[in-house]
Amino acid sequence: MRHPLAHAPARRRLLAAGAAGLGLAALGAPHAQTPAAAPAPSVPGRRARLRLSGPPAAVSFPLMRLADSQALADVADQVEFTLWKNPDQLRAQAIEQSADFVAMPSNVAANLYNRGVPLRLLDISAWGLLWMVSREQGLRTLADFRGKEVVMPFRGDMPDIVFRLLATRQGLEIGKDIVLRYVASPLDAMQLLVMRRADHALLAEPAVSVALRKSHSFPIDVVAPDLYRSVDLQEEWGRVLGRAPRIPQAGMTAAKALLGDAALLARFERAYTDALRWCQAEPAACGRMVARHVPMLAADGVADSVRIDKAAVVSAADARAELEFFYGLLLEQQPGLVGGKLPAAGFYG
């Protein structure tokens, strides 16, 4: 019998909100079949196969490195990485437990957990994904966008919610002081920018860096004006809310079959941290690696995004206070984004 969430349209919308925060629709990827689940071993120990999965975003770069380098060869005979390209695939993997370690937005992990999906959040590594991109230089805070129109992908989803929250805290009235022009995806937003049909948009990394690179290459530069990386929404978060300039946006989760194997979970966390450090030390090589896995993400743009990323692996237990603050704000704005309540202590690995 399938999990009751498996065919719920409302749940699909809630998961899309978290995926939107990672800018996934910019890739325009088609649906794909989720890999069949392998039988889980009955006792902790060496595994025949470890299945890693994540979106085409920075949180997955270390997973790609783990698969390519076989860094977990001491605990598994085979380590595989598979992209999830849309919320349906993520939902299916989590519900059907068809992947062992899955990278996902932090609110989606909470949503799934609160609705009975057996998973645990291990860590948060993505702390700075959202940026304003503008054709105008010198815009440093959201207040500088007063009187302007901002292109916003994913109406009512994570980028929109974070933007509205921060703008409102600065006394800006959406619809009056700032006009939001909604589009279906970050790709649509960037196309409006480069074709001179919009001046400002909210985007997520690595799409920001990839798009900025493309905007200065032939033939686009014949049409497009210069584009600038403008307001860092993470800096705005810290400045406006009086907190550290980072948002706990995405991290790694473990499936039910692994939760009793503490040694494996600890080994994975060490390897993931080492892989992230490799990406940070070797951004050009990381870019080439990512481009092999996701051809639509150009290597030089990915390398740019790694150089400015604020990624750092923090255990879910250590990040709990920041997560609960974030979840609390989401509960005020749109409770369904986290499943209507704060997750219980067992959620935090």
N, C-alpha and C positions, 0 to 999 in steps of 0.2 A: 504493500500500500504506500502510495506517495505521500510525502509530507503535505499537510493542508495548505502550506504556503505556495506550493508548486504552481498553482494556476490562479493565483490571486492578482488581478490587475492592479489593485491599490498597492500591493507590496512592490510590484514592478516600478510604480511611480516613485515610491520612497527610495528604492535602491538606485533609481536613475538620478535622484538628487545627489547622492554621494558620489556616484560616478562622474556626474557633471563637474564636481569640484576638481576632478583630475583632468578635465579638458578632453575626455575620451572621444567625444563625437567629432572632434577635429579630424580624426583619421578616416571617418566614413567607412569603417570596416564592415564587411558582411558578417552575418551570423555564421557560426561554425559549430560543429558537433562537439560536445564536451567529451573528453576522453573517458572511456569506461573505467570504473573503479577497479582497482586490483584488490584481491583479498588481503585483509590486514592480518599480520602475524598475531598469534594468540598470546605471545609473551614478548616483553621488551627484548631488544637485541638487534643484531644486524639485520638490515632490511634488503630484500631483493631489489626494491625500487622505491625511490622518493620522488614524489610528483610536486613540483613547485609551480605556482601560477600567479600571475599578476597582470596589471594593465600596462599599456604602452606609456608608462610614466616613470618618473625618477625612482619611485619606491621599488620598482622591479629591476632596476639596473644591477643591484647586487645579486639578485636571483639568476640573472643571465650569466653573471660571472661565475657563480657557483656551479651552474650546469656546464659551462664551457671549460672550466679549470678542473672539474671533478674534485673539488676541494673536500667533498664529503665522502670520498671513496673509502674512508676508514669505517663508515657506518652504513653504507649502502652500495650494492653492486652497480646500480644504475641511478643516475640523477637526471631528471628531465625538467625542462622549463616549457610551459605553455602559456601563451597570452590568453587572457580573457578580454574580449574586445567590446563588450556591451554589458549592461546590467543583467540581461537574461542569462548570459553565460556565467556571470559571477554568482547569481542566485542559484543556478542549477548546481554549480560546483559545491557551494556551501551546503545546500539542502541534501544533495545526494552523496556528499562526502567523497567526491571523486578526485580531490587533490589533497595532499597532506599539509602543505603550507601555502597559504593564499594571502597575497597582499591586497588590501582593500581600504577604502576610506573609513576613518574611525567611527563616523556616525552609522555607516552601514553595518559595521561589526556589532555595534551596540543594538541596532535595530534587529538584526538577525538573532542575536543572543536573547534579547527580550521576547522574541516570538518563538523561542523554543529550539532554535538550531544549536546543536552541540558543538560549540567552538570556544576558543579562548584567545583573547588578544595578548600577544606576546610582547609587542613593543610598538613604539611610535618612532618613525625615522623621517617622515616628511613633515617639516615645520614651516615651509615657506614656498607656496606654489603660486599664489595669486598676485598679479601685477596689472596696473593700468598701462596701456600702450597708447601713445598719443602722437599726433602730427605737430603738436605745439610743445616747445621747450619751456622749462621753468615751472611746471606744475608739480608741487611737492606734497600736497595734502589733498584729501577729497574736497575740502572746503574751496580749493582753487578751481574746482569744476563747477562752482556756482554759475548758473546761467548757461550751462553747456548741455549738450546731448551726449549721452554715453550709450554705446552699443553694448548690450548685455545678453550673453547666451544663456539659455535654460531659465526661463521665467519661473520664479518660485523655488529654484533649486539652490544648491549651496553657494555658488558665487554671488547670486542675487541676494541671498539672505545675509551673507557676511557684509556685502556692500551696503545694504539698507541699514543694517545694525550700526555700522560705523558712521554712515552719513547722518543718521538720526541723532546719534550721540553728539554730533557736532552742530546740531541745530538746523540741519538741512532738511527741507521737506521735499520728498521725492514726488515728482510730478509738477512741482512749482519751482523750486530752486535748481533741481537737476532733473532733466527729462531722460527717462530710460527708454531705449529703443530695443525691443527684444527681437532676437534672432534664434534660429534653431540650434546653432552650434558655434564653437569658436572659429571654425573654418569660415563660416558665413560672416562672422564679425571681422576677421582679418581681410577677407575679400573686399568688404565695404571700405576698409581703411586704405588698402593698396590701390583701389580703383577711384579714390577721391570722393567717395560717397558717404564717408563718415570721418570724423576727426579723432574720436576717442573710443576705446573699448576696454573691457575687462577680460583678460585671458589668463591661462595657467601655464606653468612650465611643464615640459620643455617646449610646448607650442610657441611660447613667446620668443625664445631664442631662435628656434628654427624659422619662425616667420620673419623675424628681424633680419636674419641672414638672407632669406629669399627675397625680401623687399629691396635688397641692394644688388640683386643679380639680374642680368638680362634675361627675358625682356621686361620684367616687371618694373625695373627702375626707369624705363622710358615713360611709364604712366604714373608710378607712385611717387609721392613726395617722401622725404626722409621721415622715418618713424622713430620714436624715442621710447625707451623704457621709462615710464613715469613713476607713479606712486606705488610703492611696495606696501601692499595691504597688511603684511605682517608688521611692518613698522608702524602703520596706522593703528593696528590692534594694540600694540604696546603703548603708544602715545595716548590714544583716546581712553583706553580702559585702565591705564596705570599698571600694566603688567609687562612681563618680558615680551619682546617683539617677535613672537612666534605663535603659531596656531597648530595644535596637534591634529593634523589633517589626515594622515594615513600611516598604516603600519602593517605588521605581519600577524596572521592568525594561524592557529594550529587546529586541525580536525580532531574529532573525538578519539579516533584510533591511536593517536599519539599522546594523549593527555596523561596516560599512566607511565610514560617513559621519560622521566625527568632528565636522565642522562642525555638522551637524544635531543630533547628540547634545548638543553644547555649547549650542547655541541653545535646545534644549528645556529643559535644566537651568536656564538663566538665566530662561526664561519661567516654569517651574514655581516657582522660588524667588520671583519677583515676584508670582505669583498667591497663593502662601502668605502673603506679606507683606500683600497686599490683604485677604485673609480676616482676618488678625490685626488690621489697622487698621480694618476695617469688619465687625465680627462680626454686627451686625443685618442688614446687606445680604447677608452670606455666608449667614446663616440662611435668609433668604428665597429666595436662589438654590438652596440645597440642598433646601428644601422643594418647589421646583418640579420638581427632578429626582427626589426621593424623597418623595412626599407623606406617607409614614408617619413621617418625621422632622420633627417640628414645628419651625417656624422659631425660636421663642424658646428651645427646648431646645438646638438646634444652636448658637445664638449663645452660650448659657451654656457649652457645651462648648469652643467656640473660645477664650473668654476664659480658661479655666483650662488649656488644652492646652499642652504643652511641645514642640510641633512645631518642628523646625529641620532644614533640609536640610543633610545632611552627605554628601559623596561616599562611595561604597562603599569606595573606596581608603582614605580617611581614617577610615572607620568599621570597617575590617577587624579591628583588634585587639579592639574591643568585640564585633563579630559572632563572631569565633572563640572568644572567651570564652563567649558565649551558646551557640554551637553546641556547644562542649565540654561544657557542663552538660547540654544536651539529649542528647548522645551518651551521657552517663553514665546518664541517666534513661530515654530511649527513642530508641535510635539511628535508627529509621526516620523520625523527624521531620525529619531532615536528610539522608536518603539514605545513612546508615551511615558517613559520613566527612566531614571538612572539605572544602569546595570548593577546587579548584585556583585558582592566582593569576588565571587568565583569567576567573573568575567576577566579579571585582571591577572595576567600571567606574571 
